[in-house]
Amino acid sequence: MERRMLLAVVLSILAVMSYSAITGRGCVPPPPPAQDDAGETDPEKDGKQGAVGKGDGKAEDEGKGKGAAANKGDAAAEDAPKPPAKGADLATHPQSGTPATRATLQSEELVVEFTSQSGAIEAVRHKRAFEADQKTEFDQVLPLDPLMLMGAIDDTGLIPPAAPGGADRKNMKAGPMRLPELQWTRDEAAEAASEEADVIFTFTTPERLTYRKQWVLGKGERRYDLRLRLSVTAAGATEAPKEVAIKLLASSGHLRERSRGAFLLPNAVLFRLSDSADVSDQFPHGLIVKELETKGINRAKLRMLASKSTYFLSAYYGTGAANEPVITHFWATGEQADLRGEMEETLTAFYKERRDLDLAANADMQKRVGDGVLQLHHCWLAMNLPVGAEEPTELKFYVGPTDRQTLQGDAYDALSPVVTYPNAADFVADVLMWIYDFWRGLFGSAGLAVILMTLCVRGGMMPISVRNQLSMRKYGRKVAKLKPKVKKIQQQYANNPKKLREEQMKLYREHGVGFPTGCLMMLIQIPIFFALFSSLRVEYTIRGESFLWISDLSGPDRLVDFGRTVLNLGFFWVESINVLPLLMVGLSIMHTRNMPKPADDQQAQQMKMMKWLPIIFAVILYNYTAALAIYMVLSSAVAIVESKIVRAKDEADEAAEAVPAKT
C-alpha cells in the first residue's frame, strides 16, 4: 500500500509538471472571463482579455469614454471617476515634442531611473541581485514602451469596470495624445530645497491643472520601497473641480527573471484587500470596490496590487495611512501579441544604449527578453485626487525580491502574504524553512543549510521509519504464513463476500495480525516532500548562491554545461549534465538492493514497481533546483543506512520467531 501511494504521488507530480512545462501556466489559475457591471459574463469579451491582454474592438471604444459604468447607469456608475473637461488638445501643448530628460536615485539596494516621459519610472536595477550570468546587475523593471511606464498617469476617459481597453497599450497608442505621451518638467530647485533624496516632476494641463510628482526612495539595507507623493492644484480664472479622476500604472515593465535550465513560475497578478490576510492570484479585471462590498468585503480599500515572478515583486501597497488614496477601481491588462516584436526591439536598443550590452552576443539575456514579453502584465489603479489639498496623496511601491525576511518585516506588512506555498501546508513549510534559516544564519551557506536541514529532518524521522518498516516486514511474514488458510476461506466463501471478509478478519485476529503501520511514514513524508518542493522553488536566498561545483542552487547543478539545448521533449530537456539527479538514481537503486527480500508475492511485485521510481524522479527533478536535488540525494543516502538497520533487526526478529517453532 505504501509503495502504491508513492507511485500515485510521483505520477501526479510528473503530470502536473509536464503540463506546466508545455503550457507555461504552472499553478496560476487562468484569468476569469470579462464581466460587466452586474458581474455577469460577457460572451463577446470572454477569452479576449487573458494573460496576453488581447483587447477587442469593444474594449477600445470603452477606452474613449464609453465606460460600462457610464453606459449602464447602475449604482456603480455613481462612484465612477469623472473625466475633467478638456480644453486645448494636448498635441498642441508646449511640452508635446520636447526631448526626454532623465534622473536617477540610488540606495543601498536599488538604482531607480526616472524619465520626464510622464514623470515616471523608466527602469529599476538591483545592486546586489544579478542576472543568470551572476555578473550583470539585475534589471527588474524595464521600459518596454514610453506609454506604459511604472508610475505614469492618465486623466482622460472613464474607467470601465471590465476589460478596460482605454488603459491598454495598443488602444492608448492609437488614441488621441494623452498625458503619458508628454514630457513633464523636472523641478530641480524644489529637489535642492528638499531634505530628502527625491526627484520631482510637474505638468500643467490645458485646463490649468498642475500635477506634481515627488518620488522618494527608501534608504537602508533590505529597503526596496518608493513613495510617490502626488498632488494637483488649479491656477487661473477657470473654475477648478474639487477632485480629478486619474488612472495610474502601479506595476509595468516587470519581466520574469532568467534562470538557466531551471523551472520558473509564470508571472502572475496578485491583489490583497484590507480585511483579508490572503492574497488572490487571479487577474483583477476592473473589479469595482463597491461591488466587492456586496460580496462580503467590509472595507473598500486595496492593500496590494502586484506583478510577481518567481523571485521578484513589483507592487503598490497600502498601510492604511490617512493620506493614502481610496482606490475606486483596479485591474490588470496583458500585452498584445502583435506588439511583442516591437517590444523586443525597444529592449534591445535599451540594453545597447543604456547598459552597453549587445543582446545578440548574450544568449541568456536574449532569452530573458524573449520570454519576458510573453509574460508581461500592467497593473492599474484608479482614484480621485483632491485639487488643492494641503497634504499630497501618498502611494507606496515595492520593487524588490520575494525574500521572506524582508517581506515579513514591519515595513512591508501588507506584502507578507505574498510568500505562500500553494502545493503544501504552510506550517510544514514554515518549520522546514525555520530549520534552514537557523543553519544558514549559523554558517552563512545556503548549500550547507540545505544539507543540515536534510539531516535534521531525515534523522528525526529515522526512528519512526525503522519502526514502521519493521512493522511492515513482520506483518508480511504473518500474512505469508496464513496464506494457505486464507486461500481455503476464499474458496469456501467465494459466493458470499460479506462472510468471506468476516472469516478472514477473524483469522487475522486469532493469529495477532493487525493493521500495518507502514503507511504512517508515507503520510509524514508526503507533506514534507511537497513542502520542500513548493518552498525551495521560490526561496530567494538560494538564488545565485554557489555551493561546491554548483554555481546557482536555484537551478540544476550543471556539472557539464553544453551551452545550448541538446534535447527538448517539452516536459524534459537537456542543456547540461546534472549529476545530482543521476546520483539520486544510483543511491535509490542501491537502497532497493539493500532492502530485505519480500515476504510475499504482493510485496515482491511492489518492489519491482519501485525500481522505476528513481528514473521517474530523475526526470522530474533533472532541471529542478539543485537545493531540492541535494535533499533527495541525502535522503536516499539516509534510506540506505535505514535499510541496513532494518535488515539487521528484521533478521534478528525472524530468527527469534523461529525458535518457538523448533521447540
BAMAR-732580 format. One line per field, with one value per residue (C-alpha): x, y, z; residue in three letters. Coordinates in Angstrom, 3 decimals. Each point is the difference from the previous one (the first is absolute). Example, Ala and Ser with C-alpha at 12.3 -4.5 7.8 and 13.67 -1.06 7.14 Angstrom:
xx = [12.300 1.370]
yy = [-4.500 3.440]
zz = [7.800 -0.660]
r = [ALA SER]
END
This chain:
xx = [0.000 2.837 1.709 -3.270 -0.602 3.539 -0.442 -3.283 1.599 2.972 -2.167 -2.201 3.037 1.291 -3.354 -0.245 3.568 -0.397 -3.089 1.809 3.026 -2.102 -2.521 2.101 -2.970 1.431 -2.367 -1.421 -3.721 -1.149 -1.477 -3.742 -2.198 -0.731 -3.039 -2.406 -1.120 -2.519 2.689 -1.418 2.283 0.074 0.328 1.451 2.871 0.478 3.473 1.135 1.569 2.231 3.606 1.125 -2.749 -1.451 -2.480 -2.820 -1.672 -2.600 2.690 1.588 -3.245 -0.301 3.417 -1.300 -2.431 -2.727 0.625 -2.395 -0.784 -1.093 -1.963 -2.048 -0.851 -0.021 1.080 3.666 -0.099 -0.619 3.465 1.744 2.607 -1.003 2.403 0.980 -1.293 2.489 1.342 2.680 1.185 3.040 1.675 0.433 1.346 3.355 1.554 -1.265 3.213 2.696 2.834 0.000 2.184 1.048 0.757 1.333 -0.432 2.192 -0.206 1.929 -2.112 -1.418 0.771 -3.263 0.032 -2.718 -1.020 -1.852 -2.292 -3.062 2.387 0.110 2.414 1.914 2.069 0.913 3.306 1.228 3.465 0.175 -2.090 1.377 -1.084 0.495 3.658 0.575 1.869 -2.549 -2.077 -3.632 -2.498 -3.407 -2.001 0.718 -1.395 -1.824 -2.005 -0.086 -3.794 0.113 2.528 -0.411 -1.480 -1.351 -3.436 -2.828 -2.981 -2.039 -2.968 -2.210 1.262 -2.090 -0.467 0.781 2.649 1.005 1.336 0.603 2.842 1.404 3.268 -1.283 -3.121 1.861 2.520 -2.666 -2.121 0.457 3.086 -0.157 2.057 2.223 1.298 1.192 3.168 -0.340 2.216 2.571 -0.002 3.671 -0.412 -2.602 2.246 2.886 -2.228 -1.260 1.803 -0.826 1.647 -2.721 -0.916 -2.842 -1.962 -2.854 -2.433 -2.712 -2.956 -1.923 -2.649 2.637 0.237 3.566 1.025 3.014 1.855 2.591 1.822 1.846 2.137 0.248 3.454 1.784 0.632 -2.942 -1.940 -1.640 -2.794 -0.809 -2.461 -1.889 -1.472 -2.578 -1.886 -1.981 -0.682 -2.060 1.160 -1.734 -3.576 -1.437 -2.306 1.969 -1.561 0.148 1.721 1.265 -0.100 3.212 1.253 3.526 2.277 0.853 2.169 1.338 3.087 0.629 1.650 0.365 3.527 2.126 1.446 1.978 -1.466 -2.428 -3.757 -1.416 -3.488 -1.876 -0.641 -3.239 -2.130 -0.729 -2.324 -0.909 -2.894 0.046 -2.019 1.723 3.233 0.015 1.208 -1.910 1.936 -2.780 -0.035 -2.039 -1.727 -1.436 -1.403 -2.234 0.531 -3.719 -0.888 2.508 -1.762 -3.163 1.993 0.869 3.040 -0.475 2.739 0.224 3.758 2.663 3.063 2.102 0.035 3.070 1.721 2.051 2.573 1.736 2.408 -1.054 -2.996 -1.088 -2.892 -2.150 -0.732 -1.939 0.370 -3.249 1.580 -2.274 1.635 -0.345 -2.520 -3.230 0.269 -3.232 1.021 2.918 0.745 2.718 0.602 2.326 1.950 -1.005 1.698 0.374 2.156 2.480 2.481 -0.070 0.568 2.996 1.496 -0.558 1.772 2.822 0.639 -0.274 2.626 2.285 -0.253 -0.470 1.731 2.639 -1.197 -0.510 -2.836 1.038 3.206 -1.727 -2.280 -1.243 -1.111 -1.492 -2.009 -1.125 -1.278 -1.735 -1.710 -0.743 -2.178 -2.168 -0.617 -0.474 -2.796 -1.101 -1.702 -2.207 -1.506 -2.783 -0.575 -1.362 2.629 -1.173 0.925 1.922 0.326 2.415 1.631 0.932 -1.422 2.687 0.328 2.541 1.698 2.199 2.518 2.072 0.416 -2.494 2.415 -1.836 1.969 -0.482 -3.726 -0.715 1.457 -2.221 0.719 -1.673 -2.733 -2.544 2.222 0.793 -2.778 1.758 2.326 -2.271 0.352 -3.112 0.955 0.685 -1.168 1.528 0.807 2.056 1.937 0.457 1.566 2.355 0.994 0.572 2.493 1.599 0.215 1.631 2.829 0.413 0.237 2.534 2.307 -0.905 -0.319 -3.293 1.375 1.244 -3.305 -1.919 2.280 -0.393 -3.754 -0.209 1.965 -2.193 -3.243 1.006 1.950 -2.996 -2.256 2.412 -1.270 -3.590 1.043 1.959 -2.848 -2.585 2.129 0.474 -3.751 -0.606 2.512 -1.600 -3.448 1.189 1.381 -3.223 -2.128 2.271 -0.416 -3.771 -0.189 -1.144 -2.775 -1.069 -0.137 -2.184 -2.405 -0.147 -0.987 -2.567 -1.758 0.591 -3.705 -0.436 2.317 -1.327 0.640 3.376 1.108 -1.301 1.827 3.184 0.019 -0.766 2.983 2.276 -1.153 0.601 3.596 0.725 0.134 -0.933 -0.054 3.555 1.369 2.325 -2.358 0.547 3.485 -1.385 -2.548 2.896 2.343 -2.509 -0.739 3.732 0.871 -2.696 1.026 3.593 -1.162 -2.072 2.299 3.369 -1.354 -0.720 2.637 1.833 3.041 1.100 -0.158 3.522 1.581 2.906 0.958 2.792 -0.193 -3.552 -0.007 -3.666 -2.019 -3.262 0.760 1.385 3.562 1.389 3.196 0.571 -1.632 -0.632 -0.891 -3.052 -3.005 1.026 -3.334 -3.480 -3.072 -2.137 -0.313 3.653 3.021 3.768 2.317 2.616 1.031 -1.573 1.699 -2.215 -3.114 2.194 1.628 -3.459 -0.881 3.134 -0.603 -3.659 0.947 2.531 -2.685 -2.394 2.615 0.789 -3.628 -0.972 -1.509 -3.805 -2.002 -2.819 -0.794 -1.818 3.003 2.253 -2.186 0.088 3.799 0.171 -2.090 2.249 2.959 -1.493 -0.620 3.607 -0.056 -3.330 1.364 3.130 -2.140 -2.132 2.947 2.557 -0.508 -1.287 1.853 3.273 -1.074 -2.855 2.260 2.442 -2.858 -1.018 3.589 0.563 -3.400 0.994 3.265 -1.861 -2.418 2.954 1.102 -3.592 -0.228 3.139 -1.400 -3.385 1.599 2.092 -2.911 -2.381 2.339 0.316 -3.780 -0.498 2.507 -1.722 -3.381 1.397 1.253 -3.406 -0.769 3.086 -0.852]
yy = [0.000 2.377 -0.464 0.361 3.354 1.107 -1.034 1.922 3.119 -0.145 -0.467 2.929 2.248 -1.030 0.760 3.449 0.969 -1.262 2.149 2.987 -0.396 -0.357 2.758 2.322 0.469 -1.645 0.119 3.419 -0.171 1.427 3.492 0.169 1.038 3.683 1.174 2.841 2.213 -2.480 -2.678 -2.012 -1.514 1.757 -2.724 2.468 0.817 -3.444 -1.281 3.214 1.683 -2.720 -0.162 1.650 2.618 -0.276 2.857 -0.037 2.841 0.496 0.543 2.597 1.951 -0.156 1.604 3.051 0.902 -2.625 -1.688 -2.747 1.827 3.053 -2.015 -2.131 2.632 -2.405 0.732 -0.572 2.914 2.417 -0.711 -0.053 2.767 2.806 1.308 3.679 2.339 0.207 3.254 0.194 -3.250 -1.368 -0.348 3.799 0.099 1.814 -3.171 -2.210 -0.642 0.954 -2.495 -2.337 0.671 -2.554 -0.119 -2.721 -0.884 -2.577 -1.884 -2.874 -2.429 1.738 2.342 1.632 1.840 2.581 1.657 3.208 -2.141 0.308 0.536 -3.764 -2.792 -1.158 -2.807 -1.559 -1.794 -1.993 0.441 -3.336 -2.243 -1.193 -1.540 -3.690 0.640 1.146 3.053 2.365 2.040 -1.067 2.292 -0.698 2.805 0.883 2.620 -2.053 2.998 3.675 -0.176 -2.809 1.108 -0.780 3.036 1.579 1.605 0.721 2.278 -0.584 -2.280 -1.837 -3.070 -2.947 -2.689 -2.915 -0.542 3.687 0.480 3.691 -1.046 -2.458 0.765 -0.579 2.139 2.712 0.318 0.050 2.610 3.755 1.372 -0.427 0.772 -3.108 1.237 3.381 1.174 1.278 2.741 -0.952 2.399 -0.041 3.111 -1.788 -3.057 2.129 1.536 -3.381 -1.837 -3.370 -1.795 0.509 0.772 2.441 0.438 2.371 0.312 2.567 -1.094 2.257 0.297 1.698 -2.969 -0.537 -3.495 -0.488 -3.260 -0.396 -3.327 -0.997 -3.137 -1.986 -0.181 -2.822 -3.713 -2.079 3.140 -0.247 2.526 3.161 2.668 2.077 3.220 1.106 3.291 2.212 3.741 2.380 3.356 2.762 1.236 -3.338 -1.535 -2.835 -3.393 -1.348 -3.165 -1.611 -3.635 -1.621 -3.466 -0.923 -2.867 -1.747 -2.643 -0.186 -1.240 -2.765 -2.783 -3.537 -0.844 -2.470 -3.039 -2.231 -3.460 0.218 -0.073 3.463 1.064 2.159 3.636 0.548 2.947 0.054 2.174 0.241 1.810 1.756 -2.519 -3.089 -1.665 -1.969 0.901 -0.826 -0.919 0.567 2.817 2.888 1.152 3.335 -1.110 2.700 0.656 0.633 -3.254 -1.832 1.311 -1.799 -3.237 0.243 2.295 2.595 2.574 1.500 0.381 -1.756 -1.108 -1.426 -0.299 -1.640 -1.840 -2.914 -2.265 -2.921 2.099 3.654 2.207 3.326 1.336 2.835 -0.511 1.905 0.255 1.750 3.451 3.039 1.455 -3.170 0.121 -1.946 -2.189 0.104 -2.615 -2.320 -2.417 -1.658 -0.209 -2.224 0.707 -0.267 -2.737 2.233 2.450 -2.467 0.469 3.759 -0.484 -2.257 2.631 2.650 -2.062 -0.937 3.699 0.769 -2.565 1.161 3.722 0.013 -3.177 -0.387 -3.557 -1.687 -2.510 -1.759 -1.051 -0.962 -3.005 0.100 3.635 -0.472 -2.944 1.995 2.843 -2.419 -1.841 3.214 1.615 -3.126 0.286 3.747 1.582 3.578 0.679 3.108 2.047 2.594 2.673 3.481 2.623 3.003 3.297 2.403 -2.348 1.148 -3.434 -1.971 -3.425 -2.603 -3.336 -2.645 -2.337 -3.035 -1.105 -2.805 -3.684 -2.379 -0.500 -1.368 1.938 3.261 -0.376 -1.205 3.189 2.746 2.314 -2.361 -1.595 0.416 -2.090 -2.855 -2.346 -0.089 -2.736 -3.053 -3.639 -0.973 -3.677 -0.617 0.804 3.334 -1.091 -2.974 2.216 2.614 -2.580 -1.238 3.542 0.829 -2.866 1.174 3.594 -1.163 -1.829 2.660 2.691 -2.083 -0.892 2.549 -2.646 -0.874 -3.320 -1.074 1.113 -2.298 -2.925 0.555 0.536 -3.332 -1.805 1.523 -0.954 -3.471 -0.730 0.978 -2.270 -2.968 -1.673 0.193 -1.209 -2.996 -0.929 0.146 -1.980 -2.728 0.029 -0.495 -2.873 -1.690 0.461 -1.511 -3.123 -0.582 0.422 -2.390 -2.697 0.341 -0.041 -3.675 0.546 3.228 -1.790 -2.724 2.606 1.733 -3.276 -0.820 3.380 0.958 0.802 1.888 3.081 1.212 -3.320 -0.193 3.308 -0.974 -3.342 1.510 2.717 -2.660 -2.024 3.040 0.837 -3.532 0.123 3.572 1.544 3.662 2.938 0.853 3.367 0.377 2.457 2.438 0.803 0.784 2.378 1.841 0.029 1.234 3.375 0.541 -0.721 2.331 2.693 -0.159 -0.238 3.181 2.040 -0.607 0.940 3.557 0.393 3.205 -0.662 -2.943 2.059 0.583 -1.799 -2.283 -3.219 -2.400 -0.292 1.451 3.604 0.652 -2.067 1.257 -1.836 -3.433 -0.790 0.083 -1.976 0.059 2.925 -0.481 3.661 -0.945 -2.326 -3.401 -1.727 1.482 -2.157 2.826 -1.336 -1.089 1.670 -0.277 3.012 -1.517 -3.111 0.356 -2.515 0.288 -1.618 -2.779 -0.519 -0.215 -2.800 -1.928 0.312 -0.969 -3.155 -0.830 0.565 -2.354 -2.745 0.376 -0.424 -3.389 -2.510 0.235 -2.310 -0.615 0.302 3.324 1.684 -1.511 1.520 3.374 -0.100 -0.582 3.111 1.931 -0.554 2.483 2.752 1.304 0.519 1.837 2.197 0.722 1.197 2.170 1.556 0.137 3.718 0.881 1.903 -1.545 0.726 -2.505 -2.485 0.222 -0.877 -2.977 -1.319 0.237 -1.565 -2.946 -0.317 0.042 -2.594 -2.312 0.277 -0.669 -3.077 -1.482 0.563 -1.436 -3.031 -0.810 0.418 -1.875 -2.995 -0.019 0.158 -2.779 -2.195 0.686 -0.927 -3.284 -1.213 -0.979 -1.903 -2.265 -0.799]
zz = [0.000 0.913 -3.348 -1.916 1.689 -0.860 -3.626 -0.236 1.498 -2.377 -3.075 1.108 0.397 -3.417 -1.619 1.625 -0.886 -3.573 -0.426 1.526 -2.256 -3.147 0.697 2.153 2.327 3.091 2.940 -0.785 -0.845 -3.326 0.058 0.492 -2.912 -0.424 1.920 -0.331 2.875 1.293 0.224 -2.926 -2.587 -3.339 -2.686 -2.488 2.369 1.509 -0.883 -1.711 3.009 1.403 1.085 -3.212 0.131 -3.473 0.215 -2.531 -1.860 2.718 2.607 -2.269 -0.154 3.772 0.286 -1.882 2.734 -0.390 3.352 0.965 3.217 -1.995 -2.577 2.332 2.602 2.923 3.569 -0.860 -2.436 2.870 1.361 -3.382 -0.336 -2.352 -2.646 0.154 -2.671 -2.838 -1.389 -2.669 -1.552 1.774 -3.384 -0.018 3.544 0.353 1.493 -2.861 -1.972 2.479 0.442 2.972 3.007 2.613 3.711 2.289 3.674 1.716 3.281 1.536 -2.032 -3.082 -2.868 -1.130 -3.327 -0.686 -3.235 -0.717 -2.163 2.275 2.941 0.457 0.835 -3.048 1.519 3.350 0.382 2.985 1.471 1.801 -2.231 -3.308 -3.262 -0.743 -0.866 3.619 -1.334 -1.549 2.447 -0.131 -1.739 1.531 -1.642 -3.624 -2.436 -2.577 -1.192 1.053 0.315 2.550 2.601 3.683 1.750 -3.188 0.333 -2.394 0.698 -3.166 -0.456 2.454 1.775 -1.201 2.634 -2.320 -2.690 -0.113 -3.507 0.724 2.311 -2.468 -1.751 -3.519 0.394 1.888 -2.794 -2.664 1.774 0.345 1.719 3.756 3.070 -0.236 -3.354 1.263 1.710 3.548 1.425 2.590 2.948 1.025 2.190 2.130 0.170 1.294 2.666 1.151 2.783 -1.564 -2.893 -2.560 -3.594 -0.726 -3.232 -0.863 -2.870 -0.773 -2.101 -2.433 2.758 2.212 2.335 1.184 1.031 2.244 0.553 2.712 -0.045 3.207 0.218 3.239 1.547 1.803 -0.443 -1.199 -0.876 -3.401 0.380 -1.923 1.141 -2.528 1.381 -2.505 0.064 -2.362 0.195 -2.116 -1.429 -1.948 -0.105 -1.170 2.577 1.513 0.736 3.534 -1.174 -3.178 -0.976 -1.108 -0.824 1.005 -1.009 3.267 -1.654 -3.525 -1.803 2.549 -1.975 1.281 1.046 -1.934 1.781 -2.286 -0.458 2.947 0.429 0.709 0.946 -2.517 0.874 1.908 1.094 3.731 2.061 3.660 1.654 3.352 2.010 -1.366 1.046 -3.245 -3.464 -3.156 -3.114 -2.499 -2.499 1.471 -3.167 1.075 3.327 1.483 3.695 0.577 -1.705 2.164 3.105 -1.039 0.017 3.679 -0.056 2.718 -0.683 -3.470 -0.142 -1.993 1.931 -2.825 -3.780 -1.467 -2.804 1.314 -1.578 1.718 2.056 -0.443 0.715 -1.460 2.051 1.267 3.680 2.630 3.755 0.891 0.480 -0.149 -3.107 -2.038 -2.844 -0.103 -3.074 -1.992 -2.578 -0.613 -2.804 -2.052 -3.710 -1.980 -3.146 -3.652 -1.982 -3.061 1.994 1.456 -2.807 0.557 3.725 -0.598 -2.295 2.678 2.655 -2.354 -0.627 3.743 0.953 -2.792 0.767 3.777 1.160 -2.724 -0.470 -3.372 0.377 -3.200 1.772 3.262 -0.399 3.616 -0.192 -3.454 1.317 3.036 -2.173 -2.372 2.839 1.874 -2.637 0.025 3.756 0.450 2.013 0.684 3.337 0.098 2.808 -0.287 2.628 0.569 0.838 2.040 -1.647 2.221 2.972 2.698 0.221 -3.121 -0.649 0.733 -1.761 0.915 -2.449 0.569 -2.628 1.418 0.771 1.578 2.869 3.048 2.590 -1.914 -0.612 3.525 1.477 1.365 -2.955 -2.459 2.081 -2.810 -2.298 2.400 -1.285 -3.386 1.289 -0.078 -0.973 -1.965 -0.393 3.683 3.507 0.958 3.563 -1.265 -2.404 2.728 2.339 -2.710 -0.936 3.677 0.205 -3.258 1.291 3.238 -1.749 -2.669 2.655 1.938 -2.900 -2.699 -2.720 -1.710 -1.290 3.421 1.516 -2.396 0.938 3.745 -0.356 -1.840 2.687 2.712 -1.757 -1.180 3.175 2.094 -2.019 0.021 3.218 -1.269 -3.453 1.346 2.309 -2.770 -2.443 2.595 0.582 -3.702 -0.122 2.992 -1.483 -3.288 1.695 1.925 -3.097 -1.934 2.682 -0.091 -3.789 -0.291 2.562 -1.686 -3.344 1.519 1.398 -3.378 -1.678 2.691 -0.090 -3.628 -0.480 3.288 0.070 3.363 1.705 -1.686 1.507 3.444 0.020 -1.334 2.680 2.645 -1.168 0.150 3.546 1.213 -1.232 1.111 -3.468 0.340 -2.392 -1.178 1.099 -2.975 -1.670 2.877 -1.276 -3.438 1.543 1.651 -3.012 -2.591 1.722 0.588 -3.618 -1.316 2.494 -1.240 -3.606 0.438 2.239 -1.644 -3.429 1.247 2.740 -0.892 2.185 -2.180 -3.215 -1.293 2.967 -0.908 1.785 -0.938 -3.819 -0.093 -1.210 0.844 2.477 -1.497 -3.260 -0.893 1.083 -3.602 0.543 -3.774 -1.841 -3.721 -0.480 -2.055 0.031 -1.340 0.686 0.418 0.623 1.396 3.559 0.035 -1.558 0.231 0.002 2.278 1.867 3.433 2.263 3.093 -1.569 -1.412 3.391 1.530 -2.444 0.902 3.726 -0.401 -1.882 2.707 2.612 -1.785 -0.143 3.693 1.008 1.527 -2.398 -0.154 2.203 -2.494 -3.719 0.370 1.591 -2.665 -2.729 1.740 0.186 -3.750 -0.517 2.383 -2.305 -2.474 2.537 0.118 -3.768 0.211 2.793 -2.047 -2.912 2.310 1.840 -2.811 -0.650 3.452 2.701 1.092 3.587 -0.265 -1.809 2.928 2.346 -2.150 -0.278 3.752 0.656 -2.180 1.922 3.316 -1.398 -0.717 3.624 1.078 -2.237 1.561 3.493 -1.000 -1.631 3.057 2.420 -2.295 -0.229 3.777 0.414 -2.545 1.819 3.304 -1.475 -1.317 3.438 1.444 -3.198 0.508 3.597]
r = [MET GLU ARG ARG MET LEU LEU ALA VAL VAL LEU SER ILE LEU ALA VAL MET SER TYR SER ALA ILE THR GLY ARG GLY CYS VAL PRO PRO PRO PRO PRO ALA GLN ASP ASP ALA GLY GLU THR ASP PRO GLU LYS ASP GLY LYS GLN GLY ALA VAL GLY LYS GLY ASP GLY LYS ALA GLU ASP GLU GLY LYS GLY LYS GLY ALA ALA ALA ASN LYS GLY ASP ALA ALA ALA GLU ASP ALA PRO LYS PRO PRO ALA LYS GLY ALA ASP LEU ALA THR HIS PRO GLN SER GLY THR PRO ALA THR ARG ALA THR LEU GLN SER GLU GLU LEU VAL VAL GLU PHE THR SER GLN SER GLY ALA ILE GLU ALA VAL ARG HIS LYS ARG ALA PHE GLU ALA ASP GLN LYS THR GLU PHE ASP GLN VAL LEU PRO LEU ASP PRO LEU MET LEU MET GLY ALA ILE ASP ASP THR GLY LEU ILE PRO PRO ALA ALA PRO GLY GLY ALA ASP ARG LYS ASN MET LYS ALA GLY PRO MET ARG LEU PRO GLU LEU GLN TRP THR ARG ASP GLU ALA ALA GLU ALA ALA SER GLU GLU ALA ASP VAL ILE PHE THR PHE THR THR PRO GLU ARG LEU THR TYR ARG LYS GLN TRP VAL LEU GLY LYS GLY GLU ARG ARG TYR ASP LEU ARG LEU ARG LEU SER VAL THR ALA ALA GLY ALA THR GLU ALA PRO LYS GLU VAL ALA ILE LYS LEU LEU ALA SER SER GLY HIS LEU ARG GLU ARG SER ARG GLY ALA PHE LEU LEU PRO ASN ALA VAL LEU PHE ARG LEU SER ASP SER ALA ASP VAL SER ASP GLN PHE PRO HIS GLY LEU ILE VAL LYS GLU LEU GLU THR LYS GLY ILE ASN ARG ALA LYS LEU ARG MET LEU ALA SER LYS SER THR TYR PHE LEU SER ALA TYR TYR GLY THR GLY ALA ALA ASN GLU PRO VAL ILE THR HIS PHE TRP ALA THR GLY GLU GLN ALA ASP LEU ARG GLY GLU MET GLU GLU THR LEU THR ALA PHE TYR LYS GLU ARG ARG ASP LEU ASP LEU ALA ALA ASN ALA ASP MET GLN LYS ARG VAL GLY ASP GLY VAL LEU GLN LEU HIS HIS CYS TRP LEU ALA MET ASN LEU PRO VAL GLY ALA GLU GLU PRO THR GLU LEU LYS PHE TYR VAL GLY PRO THR ASP ARG GLN THR LEU GLN GLY ASP ALA TYR ASP ALA LEU SER PRO VAL VAL THR TYR PRO ASN ALA ALA ASP PHE VAL ALA ASP VAL LEU MET TRP ILE TYR ASP PHE TRP ARG GLY LEU PHE GLY SER ALA GLY LEU ALA VAL ILE LEU MET THR LEU CYS VAL ARG GLY GLY MET MET PRO ILE SER VAL ARG ASN GLN LEU SER MET ARG LYS TYR GLY ARG LYS VAL ALA LYS LEU LYS PRO LYS VAL LYS LYS ILE GLN GLN GLN TYR ALA ASN ASN PRO LYS LYS LEU ARG GLU GLU GLN MET LYS LEU TYR ARG GLU HIS GLY VAL GLY PHE PRO THR GLY CYS LEU MET MET LEU ILE GLN ILE PRO ILE PHE PHE ALA LEU PHE SER SER LEU ARG VAL GLU TYR THR ILE ARG GLY GLU SER PHE LEU TRP ILE SER ASP LEU SER GLY PRO ASP ARG LEU VAL ASP PHE GLY ARG THR VAL LEU ASN LEU GLY PHE PHE TRP VAL GLU SER ILE ASN VAL LEU PRO LEU LEU MET VAL GLY LEU SER ILE MET HIS THR ARG ASN MET PRO LYS PRO ALA ASP ASP GLN GLN ALA GLN GLN MET LYS MET MET LYS TRP LEU PRO ILE ILE PHE ALA VAL ILE LEU TYR ASN TYR THR ALA ALA LEU ALA ILE TYR MET VAL LEU SER SER ALA VAL ALA ILE VAL GLU SER LYS ILE VAL ARG ALA LYS ASP GLU ALA ASP GLU ALA ALA GLU ALA VAL PRO ALA LYS THR]
END
